[in-house]
Amino acid sequence: FISTFAVFAPGRCFDQIRLGIAQPRQNVKLVGSHAGIITGEDGASAHAIDDLSLMLSLPGFRVIVPADVVEAEQAIEVAARTSGPFYVRCVRPKIPVIHDESYKFQLGKAHLTRPGKDVTVMAVGVMVWKALEAAELLAPQGIDCRVLNLASLKPLDVEAVLAAARETGAIVTAEDHLVHGGLASLVAQTLALHQPTPMAFIGMQDQYAVSGRWDQLLEHYGLSAEKIAEAARSVIARKRD
């Protein structure tokens, strides 16, 4: 196991990871902490917002983005028991616990965090919590929002993604990462090939963040329950056009 800030690994030593771990398929588990703009006051130099695009590009690497401490503990255990290279992405602040002790993380499987039939929000990390908040905002408006936790980004649960597209017909992705190269790109590629569906992407839009309190940064850059709900209404409208 190797653990450090995500801006250092994979950020600063990506070439060593590619040559020394990925290509020879070494049994190394890399845990990147302090990922995303949720790192807060340390500013852009400490915000890992491109780490998923780096690690998802490496053949053979599994990539996991836990939504809370319960899932993080189980993901680490799965990585330890499974041969081959892993990247587990973790965050700095305490965030709400959304899973109880009965939850079981499965590599390559999505978790249906909330059922729904009108739209699906596919989220990772802290944005699963925000997606659940968005679903609560949408419910009084008569919108039944499904929330799908895609903590196992690679391998991706393609069947769950396609089922959500077929059954709800509208997709929003939410991630504390650039919208290109991470969750949004994976979902868009999957649906473009198999199930074209109206989509919207919540995440960092080709920019670096300023320094600030993590909760204020999420709001400032649109990584919020309100913006997810707004995107959900937009894709539902496109579905009906």
MARBA-3410 file (N, C-alpha, C, O; in Angstrom, 1 decimal):
241
0.8,-1.2,0.0,0.0,0.0,0.0,0.9,1.3,0.0,1.9,1.3,0.7 ~ 0.5,2.2,-0.8,1.1,3.6,-0.8,0.0,4.6,-0.6,-1.1,4.5,-1.2 ~ 0.2,5.5,0.3,-0.9,6.5,0.6,-0.2,7.9,0.7,0.8,8.1,1.4 ~ -0.8,8.9,0.0,-0.3,10.3,0.0,-1.4,11.1,-0.6,-2.4,10.6,-1.0 ~ -1.2,12.4,-0.6,-2.2,13.4,-1.2,-2.3,13.0,-2.7,-1.3,12.7,-3.3
-3.5,13.1,-3.2,-3.7,12.7,-4.6,-3.0,13.7,-5.6,-2.7,13.3,-6.7 ~ -2.7,14.9,-5.1,-1.9,15.8,-6.0,-0.5,15.3,-6.2,0.2,15.7,-7.2 ~ 0.0,14.5,-5.2,1.4,13.9,-5.3,1.4,12.6,-6.0,2.2,12.4,-6.9 ~ 0.4,11.8,-5.7,0.3,10.5,-6.4,-1.2,10.2,-6.6,-1.9,9.9,-5.7 ~ -1.6,10.3,-7.9,-0.8,10.2,-9.1,-0.3,11.5,-9.6,0.5,11.5,-10.6
-0.6,12.7,-9.1,-0.3,13.9,-9.7,1.2,14.2,-10.1,1.5,14.5,-11.2 ~ 2.0,14.0,-9.1,3.4,14.3,-9.3,4.3,13.2,-9.8,5.3,13.4,-10.4 ~ 3.8,12.0,-9.7,4.7,10.8,-10.1,3.9,9.9,-11.0,4.1,8.6,-10.9 ~ 3.1,10.4,-11.9,2.3,9.6,-12.8,3.2,8.7,-13.7,2.9,7.5,-13.9 ~ 4.3,9.2,-14.1,5.2,8.4,-15.0,5.7,7.2,-14.3,5.8,6.1,-14.9
6.1,7.3,-13.0,6.5,6.2,-12.2,5.4,5.2,-12.0,5.7,4.0,-12.1 ~ 4.2,5.7,-11.8,3.1,4.8,-11.6,2.8,4.0,-12.9,2.6,2.8,-12.9 ~ 2.9,4.7,-14.0,2.6,4.0,-15.3,3.7,3.0,-15.6,3.3,1.9,-16.0 ~ 5.0,3.4,-15.5,6.0,2.4,-15.8,6.3,1.4,-14.8,6.6,0.2,-15.1 ~ 6.2,1.8,-13.5,6.6,0.9,-12.4,5.5,0.0,-11.9,5.8,-1.0,-11.2
4.3,0.4,-12.0,3.2,-0.3,-11.5,2.2,-0.9,-12.5,1.9,-2.1,-12.6 ~ 1.7,0.0,-13.4,0.7,-0.4,-14.4,1.2,-1.3,-15.4,0.6,-2.4,-15.7 ~ 2.3,-1.0,-16.1,2.8,-1.8,-17.2,3.2,-3.2,-16.7,2.9,-4.2,-17.4 ~ 4.0,-3.4,-15.6,4.3,-4.7,-15.1,3.2,-5.3,-14.2,3.3,-6.5,-13.7 ~ 2.0,-4.6,-14.1,0.9,-5.1,-13.3,1.3,-5.5,-11.9,1.0,-6.6,-11.5
2.0,-4.7,-11.2,2.4,-4.9,-9.8,1.2,-4.9,-8.9,0.2,-4.2,-9.1 ~ 1.3,-5.7,-7.8,0.2,-5.8,-6.8,0.4,-4.6,-5.8,0.7,-4.8,-4.7 ~ 0.2,-3.4,-6.3,0.3,-2.2,-5.5,-1.0,-1.5,-5.4,-1.7,-1.3,-6.4 ~ -1.3,-1.1,-4.2,-2.5,-0.3,-3.9,-2.2,1.1,-3.6,-1.5,1.4,-2.6 ~ -2.7,2.0,-4.4,-2.4,3.5,-4.2,-3.6,4.1,-3.6,-4.7,4.1,-4.3
-3.5,4.8,-2.5,-4.6,5.5,-1.9,-4.3,7.0,-2.0,-3.3,7.5,-1.4 ~ -5.1,7.7,-2.7,-4.9,9.2,-2.9,-5.9,9.9,-2.0,-7.1,9.9,-2.2 ~ -5.3,10.6,-1.0,-6.2,11.4,-0.1,-6.3,12.8,-0.5,-5.6,13.2,-1.4 ~ -7.1,13.6,0.2,-7.3,15.0,-0.1,-7.6,15.3,-1.6,-7.1,16.2,-2.2 ~ -8.5,14.5,-2.2,-8.8,14.6,-3.6,-10.0,15.6,-3.8,-10.8,15.8,-2.9
-10.0,16.3,-4.9,-11.1,17.2,-5.3,-11.0,18.6,-4.6,-10.1,18.8,-3.8 ~ -11.9,19.5,-5.0,-11.9,20.8,-4.5,-12.4,20.8,-3.0,-12.3,21.8,-2.3 ~ -12.9,19.7,-2.6,-13.4,19.5,-1.2,-12.2,19.6,-0.2,-12.4,19.8,1.0 ~ -10.9,19.6,-0.7,-9.8,19.8,0.1,-9.8,21.2,0.7,-9.2,21.5,1.8 ~ -10.4,22.2,-0.1,-10.7,23.5,0.5,-9.6,24.5,0.5,-9.1,24.9,-0.6
-9.2,25.0,1.7,-8.4,26.2,1.9,-7.0,26.1,1.3,-6.4,27.1,1.0 ~ -6.5,24.9,1.0,-5.2,24.7,0.5,-5.0,25.2,-0.9,-3.9,25.5,-1.4 ~ -6.1,25.4,-1.6,-6.1,26.1,-2.9,-5.8,25.1,-4.1,-5.7,23.9,-3.9 ~ -5.7,25.7,-5.3,-5.6,25.0,-6.5,-4.4,24.0,-6.6,-4.6,22.9,-7.1 ~ -3.3,24.4,-6.0,-2.1,23.5,-6.0,-2.3,22.2,-5.2,-1.6,21.3,-5.5
-3.3,22.2,-4.4,-3.6,21.0,-3.5,-4.9,20.3,-3.9,-5.3,19.3,-3.4 ~ -5.6,20.9,-4.9,-6.9,20.3,-5.4,-6.6,19.3,-6.5,-6.3,19.7,-7.6 ~ -6.8,18.0,-6.2,-6.6,17.0,-7.3,-8.0,16.9,-8.0,-8.9,16.2,-7.5 ~ -8.1,17.5,-9.1,-9.3,17.5,-9.9,-9.1,16.7,-11.3,-10.0,16.7,-12.1 ~ -7.9,16.2,-11.5,-7.6,15.5,-12.7,-7.1,14.1,-12.4,-6.7,13.4,-13.4
-7.1,13.6,-11.2,-6.5,12.3,-10.8,-7.2,11.2,-11.4,-6.6,10.2,-11.8 ~ -8.6,11.3,-11.5,-9.3,10.2,-12.1,-9.0,10.0,-13.5,-8.9,8.9,-14.0 ~ -8.9,11.1,-14.3,-8.6,11.0,-15.7,-7.2,10.3,-15.9,-7.0,9.6,-16.9 ~ -6.3,10.6,-15.0,-5.0,9.9,-15.1,-5.1,8.4,-14.8,-4.6,7.6,-15.6 ~ -5.7,8.1,-13.7,-5.7,6.7,-13.3,-6.6,5.8,-14.1,-6.4,4.6,-14.4
-7.7,6.4,-14.6,-8.6,5.6,-15.5,-8.0,5.3,-16.9,-8.4,4.4,-17.6 ~ -6.9,6.1,-17.2,-6.3,5.9,-18.5,-5.3,4.7,-18.5,-4.8,4.2,-19.5 ~ -5.0,4.1,-17.3,-4.0,3.1,-17.1,-4.6,1.7,-17.3,-5.4,1.3,-16.4 ~ -4.2,0.9,-18.3,-4.7,-0.4,-18.4,-4.4,-1.3,-17.2,-3.3,-1.2,-16.7 ~ -5.5,-2.0,-16.7,-5.3,-2.9,-15.6,-5.5,-2.3,-14.2,-5.7,-3.1,-13.3
-5.5,-1.0,-14.1,-5.8,-0.4,-12.8,-7.2,-0.4,-12.5,-8.1,0.0,-13.3 ~ -7.6,-0.8,-11.3,-9.0,-0.6,-10.8,-9.0,0.7,-10.1,-8.1,1.1,-9.4 ~ -10.2,1.4,-10.2,-10.3,2.7,-9.6,-11.6,2.8,-8.8,-12.7,2.5,-9.3 ~ -11.4,3.1,-7.5,-12.6,3.2,-6.6,-12.7,4.5,-6.0,-11.7,5.1,-5.6 ~ -13.9,5.1,-5.9,-14.2,6.4,-5.3,-15.3,6.2,-4.2,-16.4,6.3,-4.6
-14.9,5.9,-3.0,-15.9,5.7,-1.9,-16.7,6.9,-1.6,-16.2,8.1,-1.8 ~ -18.0,6.7,-1.2,-18.9,7.8,-0.9,-18.9,8.2,0.6,-19.3,9.3,0.9 ~ -18.4,7.3,1.4,-18.3,7.6,2.9,-17.3,6.7,3.5,-16.6,5.9,2.9 ~ -17.2,6.8,4.8,-16.1,6.0,5.6,-16.5,4.5,5.5,-15.6,3.7,5.5 ~ -17.7,4.2,5.6,-18.1,2.7,5.5,-17.7,2.1,4.2,-17.1,1.0,4.2
-17.9,2.8,3.1,-17.5,2.3,1.8,-16.0,2.3,1.7,-15.5,1.4,1.0 ~ -15.4,3.3,2.2,-13.9,3.4,2.1,-13.2,2.2,2.8,-12.3,1.6,2.3 ~ -13.7,1.9,4.0,-13.1,0.8,4.7,-13.2,-0.5,4.0,-12.3,-1.3,3.8 ~ -14.4,-0.7,3.4,-14.7,-2.0,2.7,-13.9,-2.0,1.4,-13.4,-3.1,0.9 ~ -13.8,-0.8,0.7,-13.0,-0.8,-0.5,-11.5,-1.1,-0.3,-10.9,-1.8,-1.1
-11.0,-0.6,0.8,-9.6,-0.9,1.1,-9.4,-2.4,1.4,-8.4,-3.0,0.9 ~ -10.4,-3.0,2.0,-10.3,-4.5,2.3,-10.4,-5.3,1.0,-9.7,-6.2,0.8 ~ -11.3,-4.9,0.1,-11.4,-5.5,-1.2,-10.1,-5.4,-2.0,-9.6,-6.3,-2.6 ~ -9.5,-4.2,-2.0,-8.3,-4.0,-2.7,-7.2,-4.9,-2.1,-6.3,-5.4,-2.9 ~ -7.1,-5.0,-0.8,-6.1,-5.8,-0.2,-6.2,-7.3,-0.6,-5.2,-8.0,-0.7
-7.4,-7.7,-0.7,-7.7,-9.2,-1.0,-7.5,-9.5,-2.5,-7.4,-10.7,-2.9 ~ -7.5,-8.5,-3.4,-7.6,-8.7,-4.8,-6.2,-8.4,-5.4,-5.7,-7.3,-5.2 ~ -5.7,-9.3,-6.2,-4.4,-9.1,-6.8,-4.5,-8.0,-7.9,-5.5,-7.9,-8.6 ~ -3.4,-7.3,-8.0,-3.3,-6.3,-9.1,-3.4,-4.9,-8.6,-3.7,-4.6,-7.4 ~ -3.1,-3.9,-9.4,-3.0,-2.5,-9.0,-4.4,-1.8,-8.8,-5.3,-2.1,-9.5
-4.5,-1.0,-7.7,-5.7,-0.3,-7.4,-5.4,1.2,-7.1,-4.3,1.5,-6.7 ~ -6.4,2.0,-7.4,-6.4,3.4,-7.0,-7.6,3.7,-6.2,-8.7,3.5,-6.8 ~ -7.5,4.1,-4.9,-8.7,4.4,-4.1,-8.6,5.9,-3.8,-7.6,6.3,-3.2 ~ -9.6,6.6,-4.1,-9.7,8.1,-4.0,-10.4,8.5,-2.7,-11.6,8.1,-2.6 ~ -9.8,9.2,-1.9,-10.4,9.6,-0.6,-10.4,11.1,-0.4,-9.7,11.8,-1.2
-11.1,11.6,0.5,-11.2,13.1,0.7,-10.8,13.5,2.1,-10.5,12.7,3.0 ~ -10.6,14.8,2.3,-10.1,15.3,3.5,-11.1,15.5,4.6,-10.9,15.0,5.7 ~ -12.2,16.2,4.4,-13.1,16.5,5.5,-14.0,15.3,5.9,-14.2,14.4,5.1 ~ -14.6,15.4,7.1,-15.7,14.5,7.4,-16.9,14.8,6.6,-17.4,16.0,6.5 ~ -17.5,13.8,6.0,-18.7,14.0,5.2,-19.8,13.0,5.8,-19.4,12.0,6.5
-21.0,13.2,5.5,-22.1,12.4,6.1,-21.9,10.9,5.7,-21.5,10.5,4.6 ~ -22.2,10.0,6.7,-22.2,8.6,6.4,-23.6,8.2,5.8,-24.6,8.4,6.5 ~ -23.6,7.7,4.6,-24.8,7.3,4.0,-25.1,5.8,3.9,-26.2,5.4,3.6 ~ -24.1,5.0,4.3,-24.3,3.6,4.3,-24.3,3.1,5.7,-23.6,3.6,6.6 ~ -25.2,2.1,6.0,-25.2,1.5,7.3,-24.3,0.3,7.3,-23.7,-0.1,6.3
-24.2,-0.4,8.4,-23.2,-1.5,8.6,-23.6,-2.7,7.7,-22.8,-3.7,7.6 ~ -24.8,-2.8,7.2,-25.3,-3.9,6.4,-24.8,-3.8,5.0,-24.9,-4.7,4.2 ~ -24.2,-2.6,4.6,-23.8,-2.3,3.2,-22.6,-3.2,2.9,-21.7,-3.4,3.7 ~ -22.5,-3.7,1.7,-21.4,-4.5,1.2,-20.9,-3.9,-0.1,-21.6,-4.0,-1.1 ~ -19.7,-3.4,-0.1,-19.1,-2.9,-1.4,-18.7,-4.1,-2.3,-18.1,-5.1,-1.8
-19.0,-4.0,-3.5,-18.6,-5.0,-4.5,-17.9,-4.4,-5.7,-18.4,-3.5,-6.3 ~ -16.7,-4.9,-5.9,-15.9,-4.4,-7.1,-16.7,-4.7,-8.4,-17.1,-5.8,-8.6 ~ -16.8,-3.7,-9.2,-17.5,-3.8,-10.5,-19.0,-3.7,-10.4,-19.7,-4.0,-11.4 ~ -19.6,-3.4,-9.2,-21.0,-3.3,-9.1,-21.4,-1.9,-8.6,-20.8,-1.4,-7.6 ~ -22.4,-1.3,-9.2,-23.0,-0.1,-8.7,-23.9,-0.4,-7.5,-24.4,-1.5,-7.3
-24.2,0.6,-6.7,-25.1,0.5,-5.6,-26.3,1.4,-5.8,-26.1,2.6,-5.9 ~ -27.5,0.8,-5.8,-28.7,1.6,-5.9,-29.0,2.3,-4.6,-29.5,1.6,-3.7 ~ -28.6,3.5,-4.4,-28.7,4.2,-3.2,-30.1,4.7,-2.9,-30.5,4.8,-1.8 ~ -30.8,5.0,-4.0,-32.2,5.4,-3.9,-32.9,5.0,-5.2,-32.4,5.3,-6.3 ~ -34.0,4.3,-5.2,-34.7,4.0,-6.4,-35.5,5.2,-7.0,-35.7,6.2,-6.2
-35.8,5.1,-8.2,-36.5,6.2,-8.9,-36.8,5.8,-10.3,-36.1,5.0,-10.9 ~ -37.8,6.5,-10.9,-38.2,6.1,-12.3,-38.1,7.3,-13.3,-38.3,7.0,-14.5 ~ -37.9,8.5,-12.9,-38.0,9.7,-13.8,-36.6,10.1,-14.3,-36.5,10.6,-15.4 ~ -35.6,10.0,-13.5,-34.2,10.5,-13.8,-33.3,9.7,-12.9,-33.6,9.4,-11.8 ~ -32.0,9.5,-13.4,-31.0,8.9,-12.6,-29.8,9.9,-12.4,-29.3,10.4,-13.4
-29.4,10.1,-11.2,-28.2,10.8,-10.9,-27.1,9.7,-10.6,-27.3,9.0,-9.6 ~ -26.1,9.7,-11.4,-25.0,8.8,-11.1,-23.8,9.6,-10.5,-23.4,10.6,-11.1 ~ -23.4,9.2,-9.4,-22.5,10.0,-8.6,-21.4,9.1,-8.0,-21.5,7.9,-7.8 ~ -20.3,9.8,-7.6,-19.2,9.2,-6.9,-18.7,10.1,-5.8,-18.9,11.3,-5.8 ~ -18.1,9.5,-4.7,-17.5,10.3,-3.6,-18.6,11.2,-2.9,-19.7,10.7,-2.7
-18.1,12.4,-2.5,-19.0,13.3,-1.8,-20.3,13.6,-2.6,-21.3,14.0,-1.9 ~ -20.2,13.5,-3.9,-21.4,13.9,-4.7,-22.5,12.9,-4.6,-23.7,13.2,-5.0 ~ -22.3,11.7,-4.0,-23.4,10.8,-3.7,-24.3,11.4,-2.7,-25.6,11.4,-2.8 ~ -23.7,12.0,-1.6,-24.5,12.7,-0.6,-25.3,13.8,-1.2,-26.5,14.0,-0.9 ~ -24.6,14.6,-2.1,-25.3,15.7,-2.7,-26.4,15.3,-3.7,-27.5,15.9,-3.8
-26.2,14.1,-4.3,-27.3,13.6,-5.2,-28.5,13.2,-4.4,-29.6,13.4,-4.8 ~ -28.3,12.6,-3.2,-29.4,12.2,-2.3,-30.2,13.5,-1.9,-31.4,13.5,-1.8 ~ -29.4,14.5,-1.6,-30.1,15.8,-1.2,-30.9,16.3,-2.4,-32.0,16.8,-2.2 ~ -30.3,16.2,-3.6,-31.1,16.7,-4.8,-32.4,15.9,-5.0,-33.4,16.4,-5.3 ~ -32.3,14.6,-4.7,-33.5,13.7,-4.9,-34.6,14.2,-3.9,-35.8,14.2,-4.2
-34.2,14.6,-2.7,-35.2,15.1,-1.7,-35.8,16.5,-2.2,-36.9,16.7,-2.0 ~ -35.0,17.3,-2.9,-35.5,18.5,-3.4,-36.5,18.3,-4.6,-37.5,19.0,-4.7 ~ -36.2,17.2,-5.3,-37.1,17.0,-6.5,-38.4,16.3,-6.1,-39.4,16.4,-6.8 ~ -38.4,15.5,-5.0,-39.6,14.7,-4.7,-40.8,15.6,-4.5,-41.9,15.2,-5.1 ~ -40.8,16.7,-3.9,-42.0,17.5,-3.8,-42.5,18.1,-5.1,-43.7,18.5,-5.2
-41.7,18.1,-6.1,-42.0,18.5,-7.4,-42.6,17.4,-8.3,-42.9,17.5,-9.5 ~ -42.8,16.2,-7.7,-43.3,15.1,-8.4,-42.3,14.3,-9.2,-42.7,13.5,-10.1 ~ -41.0,14.6,-9.0,-39.9,13.9,-9.8,-39.3,12.8,-8.9,-38.8,13.1,-7.8 ~ -39.4,11.6,-9.4,-38.9,10.4,-8.7,-37.4,10.2,-9.2,-37.2,9.6,-10.3 ~ -36.5,10.5,-8.4,-35.0,10.5,-8.8,-34.3,9.3,-8.2,-34.3,9.1,-7.0
-33.7,8.6,-9.1,-32.9,7.4,-8.8,-31.5,7.9,-8.5,-31.0,8.8,-9.2 ~ -30.8,7.4,-7.5,-29.4,7.7,-7.2,-28.6,6.5,-7.3,-28.9,5.5,-6.6 ~ -27.6,6.5,-8.2,-26.8,5.3,-8.4,-25.3,5.7,-8.0,-24.7,6.6,-8.6 ~ -24.8,5.0,-7.0,-23.4,5.2,-6.5,-22.5,4.3,-7.4,-22.6,3.1,-7.3 ~ -21.7,5.0,-8.1,-20.7,4.2,-9.0,-19.3,4.3,-8.4,-18.3,4.6,-9.1
-19.2,3.9,-7.2,-17.9,3.9,-6.5,-16.9,3.1,-7.2,-15.7,3.5,-7.3 ~ -17.3,2.0,-7.8,-16.4,1.2,-8.6,-16.4,1.8,-10.0,-17.2,1.4,-10.9 ~ -15.5,2.7,-10.3,-15.5,3.4,-11.6,-14.8,2.5,-12.6,-15.2,2.5,-13.8 ~ -13.9,1.7,-12.2,-13.2,0.8,-13.1,-12.8,-0.5,-12.3,-11.9,-0.4,-11.4 ~ -13.5,-1.6,-12.5,-14.4,-1.9,-13.6,-15.8,-1.2,-13.3,-16.3,-1.2,-12.2
-16.4,-0.7,-14.4,-17.7,0.0,-14.3,-18.8,-1.0,-14.4,-18.7,-2.0,-15.2 ~ -19.9,-0.8,-13.7,-21.0,-1.6,-13.8,-21.9,-1.2,-15.0,-22.8,-0.4,-14.9 ~ -21.5,-1.6,-16.2,-22.1,-1.2,-17.4,-23.6,-1.6,-17.4,-24.4,-0.8,-17.9 ~ -23.9,-2.7,-17.0,-25.3,-3.2,-17.0,-26.2,-2.2,-16.1,-27.3,-1.9,-16.5 ~ -25.7,-1.8,-15.0,-26.5,-0.9,-14.1,-26.6,0.5,-14.8,-27.7,1.1,-14.7
-25.6,1.0,-15.5,-25.7,2.2,-16.2,-26.7,2.1,-17.3,-27.5,3.0,-17.5 ~ -26.7,1.0,-18.1,-27.6,0.9,-19.2,-29.0,0.7,-18.7,-30.0,1.2,-19.3 ~ -29.2,0.0,-17.6,-30.5,-0.3,-17.1,-31.1,1.1,-16.6,-32.3,1.3,-16.8 ~ -30.3,1.9,-16.0,-30.8,3.2,-15.5,-31.2,4.1,-16.7,-32.2,4.8,-16.6 ~ -30.5,4.0,-17.8,-30.8,4.8,-19.0,-32.1,4.3,-19.6,-33.0,5.1,-20.0
-32.3,3.0,-19.7,-33.5,2.4,-20.2,-34.7,2.7,-19.4,-35.8,3.1,-19.9 ~ -34.5,2.6,-18.1,-35.7,2.7,-17.2,-36.1,4.1,-16.8,-37.3,4.3,-16.5 ~ -35.1,5.0,-16.8,-35.5,6.4,-16.4,-35.4,7.4,-17.6,-36.0,8.4,-17.6 ~ -34.6,7.1,-18.6,-34.5,7.9,-19.8,-33.8,9.2,-19.7,-33.9,10.0,-20.6 ~ -33.2,9.5,-18.6,-32.5,10.8,-18.4,-31.4,10.6,-17.3,-31.6,10.0,-16.3
-30.2,11.1,-17.6,-29.1,10.8,-16.8,-28.3,12.1,-16.4,-28.1,13.0,-17.3 ~ -28.0,12.3,-15.1,-27.1,13.3,-14.6,-25.9,12.7,-14.0,-26.1,11.7,-13.1 ~ -24.7,13.1,-14.3,-23.5,12.6,-13.5,-23.1,13.7,-12.6,-23.2,14.9,-12.9 ~ -22.5,13.3,-11.4,-22.0,14.3,-10.5,-20.7,13.8,-9.8,-20.6,12.7,-9.3 ~ -19.7,14.7,-9.9,-18.4,14.3,-9.4,-17.6,15.5,-9.0,-17.8,16.6,-9.6
-16.7,15.4,-8.0,-15.8,16.4,-7.5,-14.5,16.2,-8.3,-13.5,15.8,-7.8 ~ -14.6,16.5,-9.6,-13.5,16.3,-10.5,-13.8,17.0,-11.8,-15.0,17.4,-12.0 ~ -12.9,17.2,-12.7,-13.2,17.7,-14.0,-14.2,16.9,-14.7,-14.2,15.6,-14.6 ~ -15.2,17.5,-15.5,-16.2,16.7,-16.1,-15.6,15.9,-17.3,-16.3,15.0,-17.8 ~ -14.4,16.2,-17.8,-13.8,15.4,-18.8,-12.8,14.5,-18.2,-12.0,14.9,-17.4
-12.8,13.3,-18.6,-11.8,12.3,-18.1,-12.2,11.5,-16.9,-11.5,10.5,-16.6 ~ -13.3,11.8,-16.3,-13.7,11.0,-15.1,-15.0,10.3,-15.3,-15.3,9.6,-16.3 ~ -15.9,10.4,-14.3,-17.2,9.8,-14.3,-18.0,10.1,-15.5,-18.6,9.3,-16.2 ~ -18.2,11.4,-15.8,-19.0,11.9,-16.9,-18.5,11.3,-18.2,-19.3,10.8,-19.0 ~ -17.2,11.2,-18.5,-16.7,10.7,-19.7,-17.0,9.2,-19.8,-17.4,8.7,-20.9
-16.8,8.5,-18.7,-17.1,7.0,-18.7,-18.6,6.7,-19.1,-18.9,5.9,-19.9 ~ -19.5,7.5,-18.4,-20.9,7.3,-18.6,-21.3,7.7,-20.0,-22.1,7.0,-20.7 ~ -20.8,8.8,-20.5,-21.2,9.3,-21.8,-20.7,8.3,-22.9,-21.4,8.0,-23.8 ~ -19.5,7.8,-22.7,-19.0,6.8,-23.7,-19.8,5.6,-23.7,-20.1,5.0,-24.8 ~ -20.2,5.1,-22.5,-21.0,3.9,-22.4,-22.4,4.1,-23.1,-22.8,3.2,-23.8
-23.0,5.2,-22.8,-24.3,5.4,-23.3,-24.3,5.7,-24.8,-25.2,5.4,-25.6 ~ -23.3,6.4,-25.3,-23.2,6.7,-26.7,-23.0,5.5,-27.5,-23.6,5.4,-28.6 ~ -22.4,4.5,-27.0,-22.2,3.2,-27.7,-23.4,2.3,-27.7,-23.7,1.6,-28.6 ~ -24.2,2.3,-26.5,-25.2,1.3,-26.3,-26.6,1.9,-26.1,-27.6,1.2,-26.5 ~ -26.8,3.1,-25.5,-28.1,3.5,-25.2,-28.1,5.1,-25.1,-28.1,5.7,-24.0
-28.1,5.7,-26.3,-28.1,7.2,-26.3,-29.2,7.8,-25.5,-30.4,7.4,-25.6 ~ -28.9,8.7,-24.6,-29.8,9.2,-23.6,-29.5,10.6,-23.3,-28.3,11.0,-23.3 ~ -30.5,11.5,-23.0,-30.2,12.8,-22.6,-29.4,12.8,-21.3,-29.7,12.1,-20.4 ~ -28.3,13.6,-21.3,-27.4,13.7,-20.2,-27.0,15.1,-19.8,-27.1,16.0,-20.6 ~ -26.6,15.3,-18.5,-26.1,16.5,-18.1,-24.9,16.1,-17.1,-25.0,15.1,-16.5
-23.9,17.0,-17.0,-22.7,16.7,-16.2,-22.5,17.8,-15.2,-22.3,18.9,-15.5 ~ -22.4,17.3,-13.9,-22.1,18.2,-12.8,-20.7,17.9,-12.4,-20.3,16.8,-12.1 ~ -19.8,18.9,-12.4,-18.4,18.8,-12.0,-17.7,20.0,-12.3,-18.3,21.1,-12.6 ~ -16.4,20.0,-12.2,-15.5,21.1,-12.5,-15.5,21.3,-14.0,-15.2,20.4,-14.8 ~ -15.7,22.6,-14.5,-15.9,22.8,-15.9,-14.6,23.5,-16.5,-14.5,24.7,-16.7
-13.5,22.7,-16.7,-12.3,23.1,-17.3,-11.7,24.3,-16.7,-11.3,25.3,-17.3 ~ -11.6,24.3,-15.3,-11.0,25.4,-14.6,-10.5,24.9,-13.3,-10.9,23.8,-12.8 ~ -9.6,25.6,-12.7,-9.1,25.4,-11.3,-9.9,26.2,-10.3,-10.4,27.2,-10.7 ~ -9.9,25.7,-9.1,-10.7,26.4,-8.1,-9.8,27.3,-7.3,-8.6,27.2,-7.2 ~ -10.5,28.3,-6.7,-9.8,29.2,-5.7,-9.7,28.5,-4.4,-10.3,27.4,-4.2
-9.1,29.2,-3.4,-9.1,28.7,-2.0,-10.3,29.1,-1.3,-10.9,30.2,-1.5 ~ -10.8,28.3,-0.4,-12.0,28.6,0.4,-12.4,27.4,1.2,-11.9,26.3,1.1 ~ -13.4,27.6,2.0,-14.0,26.5,2.8,-14.6,25.5,1.8,-15.2,25.9,0.8 ~ -14.5,24.2,2.1,-14.9,23.2,1.1,-16.4,23.3,0.8,-16.8,23.1,-0.3 ~ -17.2,23.6,1.8,-18.7,23.7,1.5,-19.0,24.8,0.6,-19.9,24.8,-0.2
-18.3,26.0,0.8,-18.5,27.1,0.0,-18.0,26.9,-1.4,-18.6,27.4,-2.4 ~ -16.9,26.2,-1.6,-16.4,25.9,-2.9,-17.3,25.0,-3.7,-17.5,25.2,-4.9 ~ -17.9,24.0,-3.1,-18.8,23.1,-3.8,-20.0,24.0,-4.3,-20.5,23.8,-5.4 ~ -20.5,24.9,-3.5,-21.6,25.7,-3.9,-21.2,26.7,-5.0,-21.9,26.8,-6.0 ~ -20.0,27.3,-4.9,-19.5,28.3,-5.8,-19.3,27.7,-7.2,-19.6,28.3,-8.2
-18.9,26.4,-7.3,-18.6,25.8,-8.6,-19.8,24.9,-9.0,-19.6,24.1,-10.0 ~ -20.9,25.0,-8.4,-22.1,24.3,-8.9,-22.1,22.8,-8.5,-22.9,22.1,-9.1 ~ -21.3,22.4,-7.6,-21.3,21.0,-7.1,-22.3,20.9,-5.9,-21.9,20.5,-4.8 ~ -23.5,21.2,-6.2,-24.5,21.3,-5.1,-25.8,20.5,-5.4,-26.0,20.2,-6.6 ~ -26.6,20.3,-4.4,-27.9,19.6,-4.6,-28.8,20.4,-5.5,-29.5,19.9,-6.3
-28.8,21.7,-5.3,-29.6,22.6,-6.2,-29.3,22.5,-7.7,-30.1,22.4,-8.5 ~ -28.0,22.5,-8.0,-27.5,22.4,-9.4,-27.8,21.0,-9.9,-28.1,20.9,-11.1 ~ -27.7,20.0,-9.1,-28.0,18.6,-9.6,-29.5,18.6,-9.9,-29.9,18.0,-10.9 ~ -30.3,19.1,-9.0,-31.8,19.1,-9.2,-32.1,19.9,-10.5,-33.0,19.5,-11.3 ~ -31.5,21.0,-10.7,-31.7,21.8,-11.9,-31.3,21.0,-13.2,-32.1,21.1,-14.2
-30.2,20.3,-13.1,-29.8,19.5,-14.3,-30.8,18.4,-14.5,-31.0,18.0,-15.6 ~ -31.3,17.8,-13.4,-32.3,16.7,-13.6,-33.5,17.2,-14.3,-34.0,16.5,-15.2 ~ -34.0,18.4,-13.9,-35.2,18.9,-14.6,-34.9,19.2,-16.0,-35.8,19.0,-16.9 ~ -33.7,19.6,-16.3,-33.3,19.9,-17.7,-33.3,18.7,-18.6,-33.9,18.7,-19.7 ~ -32.7,17.6,-18.1,-32.7,16.4,-18.9,-34.0,15.7,-19.0,-34.3,15.1,-20.0
-34.9,15.8,-18.0,-36.2,15.3,-18.1,-37.0,16.1,-19.2,-37.7,15.4,-20.0 ~ -36.8,17.4,-19.3,-37.5,18.2,-20.3,-37.0,17.7,-21.7,-37.8,17.7,-22.6 ~ -35.7,17.5,-21.8,-35.2,17.0,-23.1,-35.7,15.6,-23.5,-35.9,15.3,-24.7 ~ -35.9,14.8,-22.5,-36.5,13.5,-22.7,-37.9,13.6,-23.3,-38.3,12.7,-24.1 ~ -38.6,14.6,-22.9,-40.0,14.7,-23.3,-40.2,15.4,-24.6,-41.2,15.3,-25.3
-39.1,16.1,-25.1,-39.2,16.8,-26.4,-39.3,15.9,-27.6,-39.4,16.3,-28.7
END
